[in-house]
Amino acid sequence: MTLSLAEMGVVVTSQKGAHYNALLLLLLISIATFRALTKPKTTAPIFDPPGFFEFSATRRKKQALHGGQSLLKRSEKAYPGNCFRIMADFGEVTMLPLKYVNEVRNDERFDLGGWSLHSFPENVRGLDAFRSRKGQIAEVSKRHLTKHLNTYTQPLNEETALALCETLTEDQDWHTINLKHVVLHLTTRISSRVFLGKELCRNEAWLKVSREYAVAAFLAVRQAVIWPPPLRGLISRFLPWSRRAVSLIEEARRCMAPVLERRQHERASENYIPYNDAIEWLEASSIPGKDDPVLAQLALSALAIHTTADLLSQAVGDLAVHHDFFEPLRDEITECLVQDGWERKSLYNMKLLDSCIKESQRMKPLAMISMGRHVETDVTLSDGTFLPKGSLTAFSCQQRWDHTLYSNPFQWDGARFFKKRQEKGQERTAQLVATSPDNMAFGYGRQACPGRFFAASVTKIVLAHLLLKYDVRLHDREPQTTALGFALSSDATVKVDVRRRREGVDLASM
């Protein structure tokens, strides 16, 4: 009897073949076990260690996947102010107390890129974009995206006006939308205006790829990491989300091929004028034969779009609950635009709007942990805690609800950081883009999120248009936060009602 497993690249034609396959599998598991047992161990204690006859981390990984918040609270209570290890859904992490944040924040031995590579295992199919050359996306964000923000304000404004009109319509009667879906569509299109220019930012096939790839890759990881590392490559061939991620990469290549080919021909011309978009930046920073422009663009889009969309949808949802902020915000936005138009200075002066967004981020950051790092070489901390090369470390974000830092920390207060900026010495530290040990939603230190300035600009521009042009109200319920592992996501199913209103200022003329 012949058993064909062609999709796996394996054909078993006899019991002898099956016997060899079983031996190979046993050998792989044995090698992985030997490496795990002989690897140097950190001196930090482990919370909820495996049982005596528990030879797999599957139980603890599933516990972290479906109860990350509870796991963090219980482990921090067990080891207050000390280092400890927990099993996350993607592997073991050493949690560091805040007293070490300044010791670690600029230490090059603690690497963000290594954390990212570990978070997207190399043997899982479909994650190619997240394994782009370490540092390329951060370099492009710092050298181009942040440096030239003022030149993008007007194009972002133009695309926002068009996208809002098409998506929310000019209907002056109340109509219902899915908040997260609409915001994700808007953010994808508006961000793509800067990343890829007018042509692709309005290409529905590309927008679909940009929206869906990060989700498919994220869920592919979640499906794969519960399996032992030696088996993930094989298993991922059959995982639905891995297969979906692979197909989206193929679609991305089809979308970008004509544009990349045309750019290549244009560059050969003596009169070529470089474009001011991410296609050009990534090309300029690429290493020939090593960097893939499509994968790099997918990585940039995935990292920028979903984080911005999550923050924006959270802010809109919170404002819909606290609608008494609508008029003060409209007054501030109008005043800033009348005075300076669509300039970066205007966005900076929208301080109440900045405060509302930062408060939404404080209440619900992207994750329960921050400053995830991969230890590049053996490290001994100042208290003697040993961290071997290859360790993963992180800090908890629980301080966002600390009564000693914030009054009524569990209550959303849109003016919280607006008032804080009026205190002596707090003008800069209370801004949305500022990072500190008290608020590490964008990270902290040398490797803090380089795209946060762009995300803040996009969020403010969209909110300015939305608040001036539309009335917004909750449809039937308040938004709820969704948790998966240590990730926190804004409500994907909540609905809001919107209707066109007459803005008090002619935005088109600015």
C-alpha positions in Angstrom: 0.0 0.0 0.0 1.3 3.5 -0.9 0.5 6.5 1.4 1.2 9.8 -0.4 1.9 12.9 1.6 3.1 15.0 -1.3 2.2 18.3 0.3 4.6 17.6 3.1 7.3 16.5 0.6 7.3 13.0 2.2 6.2 9.8 0.5 6.0 6.7 2.7 6.1 3.6 0.5 6.7 0.9 3.1 6.8 0.1 6.8 10.6 0.6 6.6 10.1 4.2 5.4 7.7 4.9 8.3 10.2 3.4 10.7 13.0 5.7 9.4 10.6 8.7 9.7 9.8 7.8 13.3 13.5 7.5 14.1 14.2 10.9 12.5 11.4 12.5 14.5 12.7 10.9 17.7 16.2 12.2 16.9 15.0 15.8 16.4 13.1 15.7 19.7 16.1 14.3 21.5 18.4 17.0 20.1 16.0 19.7 21.2 15.7 18.2 24.6 19.5 17.9 25.0 20.0 21.5 24.0 17.3 22.6 26.5 18.8 20.6 29.3 22.4 21.7 28.7 21.7 25.4 28.1 22.9 27.8 30.8 20.1 28.8 33.1 19.2 32.2 34.5 19.3 32.6 38.3 15.8 34.2 38.3 13.2 31.9 39.8 10.4 30.4 37.6 6.7 31.0 38.4 4.6 27.9 37.9 7.4 25.5 37.0 6.6 22.3 35.0 5.5 19.2 37.0 7.9 16.3 37.5 6.3 14.3 34.7 5.6 17.3 32.5 7.9 17.1 29.5 6.3 19.7 27.4 5.5 23.4 27.9 2.1 23.1 26.1 0.0 23.4 29.2 1.8 26.5 30.4 1.8 28.1 27.0 -1.9 27.6 26.6 -2.4 29.1 30.1 -0.5 32.2 29.0 -2.3 32.4 25.7 -5.7 32.5 27.3 -4.9 34.1 30.7 -1.9 36.4 30.3 -3.3 39.1 32.5 -3.9 36.7 35.4 -0.5 35.1 34.9 1.2 38.5 35.2 -0.7 39.6 38.3 -0.1 36.3 40.1 3.6 36.1 39.2 4.3 39.8 40.2 2.5 39.2 43.5 4.7 36.1 44.1 8.0 38.0 43.3 7.4 41.7 44.1 10.2 43.9 43.0 12.3 40.9 41.8 13.2 39.2 38.5 11.3 36.0 37.7 10.6 33.8 34.8 7.2 33.0 33.2 6.2 30.8 30.3 4.6 33.0 27.6 2.7 31.5 24.7 5.9 32.1 22.6 8.5 30.8 25.1 10.1 31.6 28.4 10.5 35.3 29.4 12.4 36.7 32.3 10.4 39.6 33.7 12.4 42.5 35.1 11.2 44.9 37.7 11.1 48.6 36.9 14.2 49.3 39.0 16.2 47.9 36.1 14.6 49.9 33.3 17.4 52.5 33.1 20.0 49.8 33.4 18.7 48.0 30.4 17.1 50.7 28.2 20.3 51.7 26.3 22.3 48.5 26.7 23.0 47.1 23.3 23.2 43.6 24.7 19.5 43.7 25.1 18.2 43.7 21.5 14.8 44.4 20.1 15.5 42.9 16.7 16.4 39.6 18.3 13.1 39.6 20.3 11.2 40.2 17.0 13.0 37.3 15.3 12.2 35.0 18.2 8.6 36.1 18.1 8.3 35.0 14.5 10.1 31.6 14.3 12.1 31.1 11.2 10.8 27.6 10.5 7.1 28.7 10.4 5.9 29.3 6.9 4.4 32.7 5.9 6.4 34.9 8.3 9.0 36.0 5.8 8.2 39.7 6.1 9.0 39.7 9.8 12.4 38.2 9.2 13.6 41.1 7.0 17.1 42.3 7.7 17.3 43.4 11.3 17.3 47.1 11.7 16.2 48.1 8.1 12.7 49.2 9.1 13.9 51.1 12.1 16.6 52.8 10.0 14.0 53.9 7.4 11.6 55.1 10.1 14.2 57.2 11.8 16.0 58.6 8.7 12.9 59.3 6.5 9.5 58.8 8.1 10.2 60.8 11.3 12.7 63.3 9.8 10.4 64.5 7.0 7.0 64.4 8.9 6.2 68.0 8.0 6.2 67.2 4.3 3.6 64.4 4.7 1.0 66.4 6.7 -0.7 67.8 3.6 -0.8 64.5 1.6 -2.1 62.7 4.7 -4.8 65.4 5.1 -5.8 65.0 1.4 -6.0 61.3 1.6 -7.9 61.4 4.8 -10.5 63.7 3.3 -11.1 61.4 0.3 -11.1 58.2 2.3 -13.5 59.5 4.9 -15.9 60.8 2.3 -15.9 57.4 0.5 -16.1 55.3 3.6 -18.4 57.2 5.9 -20.3 59.0 3.1 -22.0 62.4 3.1 -25.2 60.9 4.6 -26.6 63.3 7.2 -28.8 60.6 8.7 -27.4 58.2 11.4 -25.9 55.0 9.9 -24.0 52.2 11.6 -20.5 51.1 11.0 -18.1 48.5 12.5 -15.6 50.8 14.1 -12.5 48.6 14.0 -13.1 47.5 10.4 -13.6 51.1 9.1 -10.6 52.5 11.1 -8.3 49.7 9.8 -9.4 50.5 6.2 -8.8 54.2 6.7 -5.4 53.7 8.4 -4.2 51.3 5.7 -5.1 53.6 2.9 -3.9 56.8 4.5 -0.5 55.3 5.6 -0.1 53.7 2.2 -0.2 57.2 0.7 3.2 57.9 2.3 4.5 54.3 2.0 3.7 53.7 -1.7 2.2 56.8 -3.2 -1.2 57.5 -4.8 -1.4 54.5 -7.1 -1.1 51.7 -4.7 -2.8 53.5 -1.7 -6.0 53.3 -3.7 -5.5 49.8 -5.1 -8.0 47.6 -3.3 -5.9 44.4 -3.8 -2.9 46.0 -2.1 -5.0 47.4 0.7 -6.5 44.0 1.4 -3.0 42.4 1.6 -1.8 45.2 3.9 -4.8 44.8 6.2 -4.7 41.0 6.3 -1.1 40.0 6.3 -0.2 41.0 9.8 -3.3 39.3 11.2 -2.5 36.1 9.3 1.1 36.1 10.5 0.2 36.8 14.1 -2.4 34.0 14.2 0.0 31.6 12.3 2.5 32.1 15.2 -0.2 31.5 17.8 -1.1 28.2 16.0 2.5 27.1 15.6 4.2 27.9 18.9 2.3 25.4 20.9 4.2 22.7 19.0 7.8 21.7 19.8 10.3 23.8 17.7 11.6 20.9 15.6 8.0 20.2 14.4 6.9 23.7 13.6 8.2 23.9 10.0 6.4 20.6 9.1 3.2 21.5 11.0 3.0 25.0 9.6 2.5 23.5 6.1 -0.9 22.5 7.2 -1.9 25.4 9.5 -4.6 27.5 7.9 -3.1 30.9 8.9 0.4 30.0 7.7 -1.1 29.0 4.4 -3.0 32.3 4.3 0.1 34.3 5.1 2.0 32.6 2.2 -0.8 33.4 -0.3 -0.9 37.0 0.9 2.9 37.4 0.2 2.3 36.1 -3.3 -0.5 38.6 -3.8 1.7 41.4 -2.5 4.3 40.5 -5.1 1.7 40.6 -7.9 0.5 44.1 -6.7 4.0 45.6 -6.4 5.6 44.1 -9.4 4.4 46.7 -12.0 5.4 49.6 -9.7 8.8 48.2 -8.9 9.5 47.5 -12.6 8.5 51.0 -13.6 10.7 52.5 -10.9 13.6 50.5 -12.1 13.2 51.8 -15.6 12.8 55.4 -14.3 16.0 55.2 -12.2 17.9 54.4 -15.4 17.0 57.8 -16.8 19.3 60.8 -16.4 16.4 63.0 -15.5 15.1 60.7 -12.7 13.7 62.5 -9.7 13.5 60.2 -6.6 10.1 59.7 -5.1 9.5 60.7 -1.5 8.0 57.4 -0.4 8.9 54.2 1.4 9.6 52.3 -1.9 12.4 54.8 -2.5 13.7 54.8 1.1 13.8 51.0 1.3 15.6 50.8 -2.1 18.2 53.3 -0.9 18.8 51.4 2.3 18.8 47.9 0.8 21.7 45.6 0.4 21.7 44.1 -3.1 20.9 40.4 -3.2 19.9 40.4 0.5 16.9 42.6 1.0 13.5 41.9 -0.6 11.6 45.2 -1.4 8.2 43.4 -1.2 8.8 41.8 2.1 10.3 45.0 3.5 7.2 46.9 2.5 5.0 44.3 4.0 6.9 44.5 7.2 6.7 48.3 7.3 3.0 48.2 6.6 2.3 45.5 9.1 4.2 47.3 11.9 2.8 50.7 11.2 -0.8 50.2 10.1 -2.2 47.8 12.7 -0.6 49.5 15.7 -2.0 52.9 14.5 -5.4 51.5 13.7 -5.6 49.9 17.1 -4.8 53.2 18.9 -7.2 55.2 16.7 -10.1 52.8 17.1 -9.5 52.8 20.9 -9.5 56.6 21.0 -12.7 56.9 18.9 -14.4 54.3 21.1 -13.4 56.1 24.3 -14.6 59.5 22.9 -17.9 57.9 21.9 -18.3 56.9 25.5 -17.1 60.3 26.8 -18.9 62.5 24.2 -18.7 65.6 26.4 -15.1 66.0 25.0 -16.4 66.5 21.4 -17.1 70.2 21.6 -13.9 71.2 23.4 -11.9 69.1 20.9 -13.7 70.7 17.9 -12.9 74.1 19.3 -9.2 73.3 19.8 -8.8 71.7 16.3 -10.6 74.6 14.6 -8.5 77.2 16.4 -5.2 75.4 15.4 -6.2 74.9 11.8 -7.4 78.5 11.3 -4.1 79.8 12.8 -1.6 77.5 11.1 -3.4 75.3 8.6 -2.3 71.7 8.1 1.2 72.0 9.4 3.1 69.9 12.0 2.8 72.9 14.3 -1.0 72.6 14.3 -0.8 69.0 15.3 1.6 69.8 18.1 -0.8 72.5 19.4 -3.8 70.1 19.5 -2.9 69.4 23.1 -6.3 68.2 24.4 -6.5 65.9 21.4 -3.0 64.6 22.2 -4.1 64.0 25.8 -7.2 62.1 24.9 -5.2 59.8 22.6 -2.5 59.2 25.2 -5.1 58.5 27.9 -6.7 55.8 25.6 -3.2 54.3 25.1 -2.6 54.4 28.9 -5.8 52.5 29.6 -5.2 50.0 26.8 -1.7 49.7 25.4 -0.9 47.2 22.7 0.4 44.7 25.2 0.6 44.0 28.9 4.4 43.9 28.6 6.9 46.3 27.0 10.6 46.6 26.1 10.8 43.0 25.0 14.5 42.2 24.3 16.7 39.3 23.3 19.9 38.9 25.3 22.7 38.9 22.8 25.5 37.7 25.2 25.6 36.5 28.8 24.6 39.4 31.2 24.8 39.8 35.0 22.5 42.5 36.3 23.6 44.8 39.1 21.9 42.6 41.8 23.7 39.5 40.5 20.9 38.0 38.5 22.4 36.1 35.6 20.8 36.1 32.2 22.4 33.7 29.7 22.7 34.5 26.0 19.5 33.8 24.2 17.2 34.8 27.1 14.1 36.9 26.5 13.4 39.8 28.9 10.5 42.2 29.3 8.9 44.7 31.7 5.3 44.7 32.8 3.1 47.7 31.8 1.0 47.3 35.0 2.3 50.7 36.3 -0.2 52.4 34.0 -2.8 51.6 36.7 -0.6 52.7 39.7 -2.5 54.9 42.2 0.8 56.6 43.1 1.3 57.7 39.5 -2.3 58.5 38.4 -5.3 59.6 40.3 -8.3 57.4 39.6 -6.1 55.2 37.3 -9.0 52.9 36.2 -11.1 55.9 35.0 -10.6 57.4 31.5 -9.8 61.1 31.8 -9.2 62.8 28.4 -7.8 65.9 30.1 -5.3 64.0 32.3 -2.2 64.6 30.3 -3.4 68.1 29.1 -3.4 69.2 32.7 -0.1 67.4 33.3 1.6 69.3 30.5 0.7 72.6 32.3 2.8 71.5 35.3 6.4 72.7 35.5 8.8 70.5 33.6 6.0 68.3 32.2 5.4 69.9 28.8 7.4 67.4 26.9 7.1 64.3 29.1 3.3 64.3 29.0 3.1 64.3 25.2 1.7 61.2 23.3 5.1 60.5 21.7 7.1 60.8 25.0 8.4 57.7 26.6 9.2 57.1 30.3 9.2 54.3 32.8 5.7 55.4 33.9 4.3 54.9 30.3 6.2 52.5 28.1 3.4 51.9 25.5 5.9 53.0 22.8 8.8 51.3 24.6 11.6 53.2 26.2 15.2 54.1 25.6 17.4 53.7 22.5 15.1 51.2 20.9 11.8 52.9 21.6 9.3 52.7 18.6 10.8 55.0 15.9 7.4 55.1 14.1 5.5 56.7 17.0 5.7 60.2 15.5 4.2 59.1 12.3 1.5 57.1 14.2 0.7 60.2 16.3 0.3 62.4 13.2 -2.0 59.9 11.4 -4.1 59.5 14.4 -4.5 63.2 15.0 -5.3 64.0 11.4 -8.0 61.3 11.1 -9.5 62.3 14.4 -9.5 66.0 13.4 -11.4 65.2 10.2 -13.7 62.8 12.0 -14.6 65.2 14.8 -15.2 68.2 12.6 -17.1 66.4 9.9 -19.1 63.8 11.7 -21.2 63.2 14.8 -20.4 59.9 16.5 -22.3 57.9 19.1 -22.3 54.4 20.5 -24.7 52.0 18.7 -25.6 49.5 21.4 -22.7 49.0 23.8 -19.4 50.2 25.0 -16.1 48.8 23.6 -14.4 46.0 25.4 -10.7 45.0 25.3 -9.7 41.7 23.8 -6.7 39.9 25.2 -4.7 37.1 23.6 -1.5 36.1 25.3 0.0 39.4 26.4 -1.4 41.3 23.5 -4.3 43.7 24.0 -6.6 44.6 21.1 -9.3 47.2 20.7 -12.8 45.8 20.2 -13.2 44.2 16.8 -17.0 44.0 16.8 -18.2 47.2 18.5 -20.4 49.4 16.3 -20.9 53.1 16.3 -23.4 55.4 14.6 -22.2 58.3 12.4 -23.7 61.1 10.5 -22.3 64.0 8.4 -22.3 67.3 10.1 -21.4 70.8 8.9 -17.9 71.6 10.0 -17.3 75.1 11.3 -14.2 75.6 9.1 -13.5 74.9 5.4 -11.0 72.1 5.7 -10.6 71.8 1.9 -9.1 75.3 1.7 -6.3 74.6 4.2 
